[in-house]
Amino acid sequence: MILKELEDDRRCDRANARSLDALAKLAASAMADYSAGKTQEFAPETL
C-alpha cells in the first residue's frame, strides 16, 4: 500500500514537471509576442 502511494506520488511529480515546462514555454512565447507588438488588449465585453 505504501509503495503504491509512493509510486503515485512520483508519477504526479513527473506529470507536474512536464506541465510546468510546457507552461514556461507558453509564457515565453506570449512574452515574445507581446514584446514584438503582436498582441492586443483583452476586451471581455466583446466575448
N, CA, C and O atoms as a Maestro MAE file, in Angstrom:
{
 s_m_m2io_version
 :::
 2.0.0
}

f_m_ct {
 s_m_title
 :::
 protein
 m_atom[188] {
  # First column is atom index #
  i_m_mmod_type
  r_m_x_coord
  r_m_y_coord
  r_m_z_coord
  i_m_residue_number
  s_m_chain_name
  s_m_pdb_residue_name
  s_m_pdb_atom_name
  i_m_atomic_number
  :::
  1 25 0.824 -1.192 0.000 1 A "MET " " N  " 7
  2 3 0.000 0.000 0.000 1 A "MET " " CA " 6
  3 2 0.868 1.256 0.000 1 A "MET " " C  " 6
  4 15 0.631 2.168 -0.792 1 A "MET " " O  " 8
  5 25 1.850 1.313 0.860 2 A "ILE " " N  " 7
  6 3 2.718 2.491 0.936 2 A "ILE " " CA " 6
  7 2 3.546 2.621 -0.338 2 A "ILE " " C  " 6
  8 15 3.749 3.730 -0.832 2 A "ILE " " O  " 8
  9 25 4.031 1.490 -0.879 3 A "LEU " " N  " 7
  10 3 4.815 1.547 -2.110 3 A "LEU " " CA " 6
  11 2 3.974 2.072 -3.273 3 A "LEU " " C  " 6
  12 15 4.478 2.822 -4.109 3 A "LEU " " O  " 8
  13 25 2.706 1.688 -3.333 4 A "LYS " " N  " 7
  14 3 1.814 2.191 -4.380 4 A "LYS " " CA " 6
  15 2 1.631 3.698 -4.250 4 A "LYS " " C  " 6
  16 15 1.638 4.412 -5.253 4 A "LYS " " O  " 8
  17 25 1.470 4.177 -3.044 5 A "GLU " " N  " 7
  18 3 1.325 5.617 -2.823 5 A "GLU " " CA " 6
  19 2 2.588 6.364 -3.222 5 A "GLU " " C  " 6
  20 15 2.515 7.440 -3.817 5 A "GLU " " O  " 8
  21 25 3.729 5.807 -2.902 6 A "LEU " " N  " 7
  22 3 4.988 6.443 -3.286 6 A "LEU " " CA " 6
  23 2 5.129 6.513 -4.808 6 A "LEU " " C  " 6
  24 15 5.555 7.533 -5.350 6 A "LEU " " O  " 8
  25 25 4.775 5.436 -5.486 7 A "GLU " " N  " 7
  26 3 4.835 5.433 -6.943 7 A "GLU " " CA " 6
  27 2 3.846 6.444 -7.525 7 A "GLU " " C  " 6
  28 15 4.170 7.132 -8.493 7 A "GLU " " O  " 8
  29 25 2.654 6.541 -6.953 8 A "ASP " " N  " 7
  30 3 1.677 7.541 -7.393 8 A "ASP " " CA " 6
  31 2 2.225 8.949 -7.207 8 A "ASP " " C  " 6
  32 15 2.046 9.806 -8.073 8 A "ASP " " O  " 8
  33 25 2.884 9.190 -6.093 9 A "ASP " " N  " 7
  34 3 3.493 10.497 -5.841 9 A "ASP " " CA " 6
  35 2 4.552 10.816 -6.890 9 A "ASP " " C  " 6
  36 15 4.613 11.935 -7.399 9 A "ASP " " O  " 8
  37 25 5.383 9.831 -7.211 10 A "ARG " " N  " 7
  38 3 6.432 10.030 -8.220 10 A "ARG " " CA " 6
  39 2 5.815 10.328 -9.589 10 A "ARG " " C  " 6
  40 15 6.291 11.195 -10.321 10 A "ARG " " O  " 8
  41 25 4.758 9.603 -9.917 11 A "ARG " " N  " 7
  42 3 4.079 9.820 -11.194 11 A "ARG " " CA " 6
  43 2 3.501 11.237 -11.261 11 A "ARG " " C  " 6
  44 15 3.623 11.911 -12.284 11 A "ARG " " O  " 8
  45 25 2.888 11.676 -10.198 12 A "CYS " " N  " 7
  46 3 2.330 13.030 -10.141 12 A "CYS " " CA " 6
  47 2 3.442 14.075 -10.254 12 A "CYS " " C  " 6
  48 15 3.283 15.076 -10.953 12 A "CYS " " O  " 8
  49 25 4.553 13.850 -9.578 13 A "ASP " " N  " 7
  50 3 5.681 14.778 -9.648 13 A "ASP " " CA " 6
  51 2 6.186 14.911 -11.080 13 A "ASP " " C  " 6
  52 15 6.464 16.018 -11.543 13 A "ASP " " O  " 8
  53 25 6.307 13.783 -11.785 14 A "ARG " " N  " 7
  54 3 6.773 13.821 -13.176 14 A "ARG " " CA " 6
  55 2 5.772 14.563 -14.061 14 A "ARG " " C  " 6
  56 15 6.168 15.364 -14.908 14 A "ARG " " O  " 8
  57 25 4.497 14.303 -13.873 15 A "ALA " " N  " 7
  58 3 3.467 14.969 -14.670 15 A "ALA " " CA " 6
  59 2 3.469 16.471 -14.400 15 A "ALA " " C  " 6
  60 15 3.340 17.268 -15.330 15 A "ALA " " O  " 8
  61 25 3.613 16.857 -13.147 16 A "ASN " " N  " 7
  62 3 3.658 18.279 -12.803 16 A "ASN " " CA " 6
  63 2 4.872 18.956 -13.413 16 A "ASN " " C  " 6
  64 15 4.777 20.092 -13.879 16 A "ASN " " O  " 8
  65 25 6.006 18.281 -13.418 17 A "ALA " " N  " 7
  66 3 7.222 18.851 -14.000 17 A "ALA " " CA " 6
  67 2 7.019 19.095 -15.494 17 A "ALA " " C  " 6
  68 15 7.415 20.139 -16.013 17 A "ALA " " O  " 8
  69 25 6.402 18.135 -16.188 18 A "ARG " " N  " 7
  70 3 6.145 18.311 -17.623 18 A "ARG " " CA " 6
  71 2 5.176 19.474 -17.847 18 A "ARG " " C  " 6
  72 15 5.356 20.263 -18.775 18 A "ARG " " O  " 8
  73 25 4.168 19.577 -17.012 19 A "SER " " N  " 7
  74 3 3.193 20.653 -17.149 19 A "SER " " CA " 6
  75 2 3.846 22.011 -16.940 19 A "SER " " C  " 6
  76 15 3.560 22.962 -17.667 19 A "SER " " O  " 8
  77 25 4.720 22.099 -15.952 20 A "LEU " " N  " 7
  78 3 5.405 23.364 -15.690 20 A "LEU " " CA " 6
  79 2 6.331 23.744 -16.833 20 A "LEU " " C  " 6
  80 15 6.444 24.923 -17.169 20 A "LEU " " O  " 8
  81 25 6.998 22.761 -17.440 21 A "ASP " " N  " 7
  82 3 7.849 23.033 -18.593 21 A "ASP " " CA " 6
  83 2 7.017 23.588 -19.748 21 A "ASP " " C  " 6
  84 15 7.402 24.569 -20.384 21 A "ASP " " O  " 8
  85 25 5.883 22.957 -20.010 22 A "ALA " " N  " 7
  86 3 5.011 23.415 -21.090 22 A "ALA " " CA " 6
  87 2 4.480 24.818 -20.802 22 A "ALA " " C  " 6
  88 15 4.417 25.655 -21.702 22 A "ALA " " O  " 8
  89 25 4.104 25.073 -19.570 23 A "LEU " " N  " 7
  90 3 3.599 26.391 -19.187 23 A "LEU " " CA " 6
  91 2 4.684 27.452 -19.349 23 A "LEU " " C  " 6
  92 15 4.403 28.556 -19.815 23 A "LEU " " O  " 8
  93 25 5.908 27.132 -18.973 24 A "ALA " " N  " 7
  94 3 7.018 28.078 -19.122 24 A "ALA " " CA " 6
  95 2 7.252 28.409 -20.593 24 A "ALA " " C  " 6
  96 15 7.524 29.561 -20.928 24 A "ALA " " O  " 8
  97 25 7.151 27.412 -21.475 25 A "LYS " " N  " 7
  98 3 7.323 27.657 -22.912 25 A "LYS " " CA " 6
  99 2 6.211 28.551 -23.447 25 A "LYS " " C  " 6
  100 15 6.465 29.458 -24.241 25 A "LYS " " O  " 8
  101 25 4.981 28.296 -23.014 26 A "LEU " " N  " 7
  102 3 3.868 29.140 -23.447 26 A "LEU " " CA " 6
  103 2 4.039 30.579 -22.962 26 A "LEU " " C  " 6
  104 15 3.774 31.526 -23.702 26 A "LEU " " O  " 8
  105 25 4.476 30.734 -21.736 27 A "ALA " " N  " 7
  106 3 4.684 32.074 -21.179 27 A "ALA " " CA " 6
  107 2 5.777 32.811 -21.938 27 A "ALA " " C  " 6
  108 15 5.635 33.999 -22.228 27 A "ALA " " O  " 8
  109 25 6.861 32.124 -22.261 28 A "ALA " " N  " 7
  110 3 7.960 32.746 -23.011 28 A "ALA " " CA " 6
  111 2 7.473 33.171 -24.394 28 A "ALA " " C  " 6
  112 15 7.828 34.245 -24.880 28 A "ALA " " O  " 8
  113 25 6.665 32.331 -25.021 29 A "SER " " N  " 7
  114 3 6.122 32.658 -26.341 29 A "SER " " CA " 6
  115 2 5.196 33.874 -26.259 29 A "SER " " C  " 6
  116 15 5.248 34.758 -27.113 29 A "SER " " O  " 8
  117 25 4.361 33.913 -25.242 30 A "ALA " " N  " 7
  118 3 3.445 35.044 -25.058 30 A "ALA " " CA " 6
  119 2 4.220 36.338 -24.822 30 A "ALA " " C  " 6
  120 15 3.864 37.384 -25.364 30 A "ALA " " O  " 8
  121 25 5.265 36.269 -24.026 31 A "MET " " N  " 7
  122 3 6.071 37.472 -23.769 31 A "MET " " CA " 6
  123 2 6.796 37.933 -25.034 31 A "MET " " C  " 6
  124 15 6.933 39.134 -25.269 31 A "MET " " O  " 8
  125 25 7.257 36.989 -25.841 32 A "ALA " " N  " 7
  126 3 7.915 37.349 -27.096 32 A "ALA " " CA " 6
  127 2 6.918 38.035 -28.031 32 A "ALA " " C  " 6
  128 15 7.250 39.038 -28.664 32 A "ALA " " O  " 8
  129 25 5.700 37.499 -28.119 33 A "ASP " " N  " 7
  130 3 4.665 38.134 -28.935 33 A "ASP " " CA " 6
  131 2 4.350 39.531 -28.418 33 A "ASP " " C  " 6
  132 15 4.202 40.466 -29.205 33 A "ASP " " O  " 8
  133 25 4.246 39.676 -27.112 34 A "TYR " " N  " 7
  134 3 3.958 40.985 -26.512 34 A "TYR " " CA " 6
  135 2 5.079 41.975 -26.825 34 A "TYR " " C  " 6
  136 15 4.819 43.112 -27.219 34 A "TYR " " O  " 8
  137 25 6.313 41.541 -26.650 35 A "SER " " N  " 7
  138 3 7.460 42.414 -26.902 35 A "SER " " CA " 6
  139 2 7.547 42.819 -28.373 35 A "SER " " C  " 6
  140 15 8.017 43.911 -28.691 35 A "SER " " O  " 8
  141 25 7.099 41.950 -29.257 36 A "ALA " " N  " 7
  142 3 7.134 42.230 -30.693 36 A "ALA " " CA " 6
  143 2 5.905 43.012 -31.165 36 A "ALA " " C  " 6
  144 15 5.770 43.295 -32.356 36 A "ALA " " O  " 8
  145 25 5.018 43.356 -30.243 37 A "GLY " " N  " 7
  146 3 3.833 44.117 -30.591 37 A "GLY " " CA " 6
  147 2 2.773 43.294 -31.326 37 A "GLY " " C  " 6
  148 15 1.951 43.850 -32.054 37 A "GLY " " O  " 8
  149 25 2.789 41.999 -31.142 38 A "LYS " " N  " 7
  150 3 1.846 41.114 -31.831 38 A "LYS " " CA " 6
  151 2 0.607 40.794 -30.995 38 A "LYS " " C  " 6
  152 15 -0.134 39.868 -31.326 38 A "LYS " " O  " 8
  153 25 0.376 41.534 -29.934 39 A "THR " " N  " 7
  154 3 -0.772 41.267 -29.069 39 A "THR " " CA " 6
  155 2 -1.707 42.456 -29.083 39 A "THR " " C  " 6
  156 15 -1.356 43.543 -29.540 39 A "THR " " O  " 8
  157 25 -2.898 42.229 -28.576 40 A "GLN " " N  " 7
  158 3 -3.842 43.333 -28.432 40 A "GLN " " CA " 6
  159 2 -4.477 43.257 -27.051 40 A "GLN " " C  " 6
  160 15 -4.491 42.205 -26.412 40 A "GLN " " O  " 8
  161 25 -4.998 44.384 -26.608 41 A "GLU " " N  " 7
  162 3 -5.607 44.432 -25.283 41 A "GLU " " CA " 6
  163 2 -6.854 43.554 -25.246 41 A "GLU " " C  " 6
  164 15 -7.626 43.521 -26.205 41 A "GLU " " O  " 8
  165 25 -7.045 42.850 -24.148 42 A "PHE " " N  " 7
  166 3 -8.191 41.981 -23.963 42 A "PHE " " CA " 6
  167 2 -9.419 42.819 -23.634 42 A "PHE " " C  " 6
  168 15 -9.383 43.659 -22.735 42 A "PHE " " O  " 8
  169 25 -10.503 42.587 -24.363 43 A "ALA " " N  " 7
  170 3 -11.747 43.311 -24.128 43 A "ALA " " CA " 6
  171 2 -12.846 42.284 -23.835 43 A "ALA " " C  " 6
  172 15 -13.464 41.764 -24.764 43 A "ALA " " O  " 8
  173 25 -13.097 41.985 -22.543 44 A "PRO " " N  " 7
  174 3 -14.071 40.950 -22.197 44 A "PRO " " CA " 6
  175 2 -15.482 41.242 -22.698 44 A "PRO " " C  " 6
  176 15 -16.266 40.313 -22.889 44 A "PRO " " O  " 8
  177 25 -15.815 42.480 -22.908 45 A "GLU " " N  " 7
  178 3 -17.164 42.809 -23.364 45 A "GLU " " CA " 6
  179 2 -17.412 42.354 -24.805 45 A "GLU " " C  " 6
  180 15 -18.558 42.322 -25.254 45 A "GLU " " O  " 8
  181 25 -16.355 42.005 -25.523 46 A "THR " " N  " 7
  182 3 -16.523 41.543 -26.902 46 A "THR " " CA " 6
  183 2 -16.726 40.035 -26.989 46 A "THR " " C  " 6
  184 15 -16.905 39.503 -28.085 46 A "THR " " O  " 8
  185 25 -16.702 39.348 -25.871 47 A "LEU " " N  " 7
  186 3 -16.884 37.897 -25.886 47 A "LEU " " CA " 6
  187 2 -18.319 37.519 -26.129 47 A "LEU " " C  " 6
  188 15 -18.646 36.333 -26.172 47 A "LEU " " O  " 8
  :::
 }
 m_bond[187] {
  # First column is bond index #
  i_m_from
  i_m_to
  i_m_order
  :::
  1 1 2 1
  2 2 3 1
  3 3 4 2
  4 3 5 1
  5 5 6 1
  6 6 7 1
  7 7 8 2
  8 7 9 1
  9 9 10 1
  10 10 11 1
  11 11 12 2
  12 11 13 1
  13 13 14 1
  14 14 15 1
  15 15 16 2
  16 15 17 1
  17 17 18 1
  18 18 19 1
  19 19 20 2
  20 19 21 1
  21 21 22 1
  22 22 23 1
  23 23 24 2
  24 23 25 1
  25 25 26 1
  26 26 27 1
  27 27 28 2
  28 27 29 1
  29 29 30 1
  30 30 31 1
  31 31 32 2
  32 31 33 1
  33 33 34 1
  34 34 35 1
  35 35 36 2
  36 35 37 1
  37 37 38 1
  38 38 39 1
  39 39 40 2
  40 39 41 1
  41 41 42 1
  42 42 43 1
  43 43 44 2
  44 43 45 1
  45 45 46 1
  46 46 47 1
  47 47 48 2
  48 47 49 1
  49 49 50 1
  50 50 51 1
  51 51 52 2
  52 51 53 1
  53 53 54 1
  54 54 55 1
  55 55 56 2
  56 55 57 1
  57 57 58 1
  58 58 59 1
  59 59 60 2
  60 59 61 1
  61 61 62 1
  62 62 63 1
  63 63 64 2
  64 63 65 1
  65 65 66 1
  66 66 67 1
  67 67 68 2
  68 67 69 1
  69 69 70 1
  70 70 71 1
  71 71 72 2
  72 71 73 1
  73 73 74 1
  74 74 75 1
  75 75 76 2
  76 75 77 1
  77 77 78 1
  78 78 79 1
  79 79 80 2
  80 79 81 1
  81 81 82 1
  82 82 83 1
  83 83 84 2
  84 83 85 1
  85 85 86 1
  86 86 87 1
  87 87 88 2
  88 87 89 1
  89 89 90 1
  90 90 91 1
  91 91 92 2
  92 91 93 1
  93 93 94 1
  94 94 95 1
  95 95 96 2
  96 95 97 1
  97 97 98 1
  98 98 99 1
  99 99 100 2
  100 99 101 1
  101 101 102 1
  102 102 103 1
  103 103 104 2
  104 103 105 1
  105 105 106 1
  106 106 107 1
  107 107 108 2
  108 107 109 1
  109 109 110 1
  110 110 111 1
  111 111 112 2
  112 111 113 1
  113 113 114 1
  114 114 115 1
  115 115 116 2
  116 115 117 1
  117 117 118 1
  118 118 119 1
  119 119 120 2
  120 119 121 1
  121 121 122 1
  122 122 123 1
  123 123 124 2
  124 123 125 1
  125 125 126 1
  126 126 127 1
  127 127 128 2
  128 127 129 1
  129 129 130 1
  130 130 131 1
  131 131 132 2
  132 131 133 1
  133 133 134 1
  134 134 135 1
  135 135 136 2
  136 135 137 1
  137 137 138 1
  138 138 139 1
  139 139 140 2
  140 139 141 1
  141 141 142 1
  142 142 143 1
  143 143 144 2
  144 143 145 1
  145 145 146 1
  146 146 147 1
  147 147 148 2
  148 147 149 1
  149 149 150 1
  150 150 151 1
  151 151 152 2
  152 151 153 1
  153 153 154 1
  154 154 155 1
  155 155 156 2
  156 155 157 1
  157 157 158 1
  158 158 159 1
  159 159 160 2
  160 159 161 1
  161 161 162 1
  162 162 163 1
  163 163 164 2
  164 163 165 1
  165 165 166 1
  166 166 167 1
  167 167 168 2
  168 167 169 1
  169 169 170 1
  170 170 171 1
  171 171 172 2
  172 171 173 1
  173 173 174 1
  174 174 175 1
  175 175 176 2
  176 175 177 1
  177 177 178 1
  178 178 179 1
  179 179 180 2
  180 179 181 1
  181 181 182 1
  182 182 183 1
  183 183 184 2
  184 183 185 1
  185 185 186 1
  186 186 187 1
  187 187 188 2
  :::
 }
}
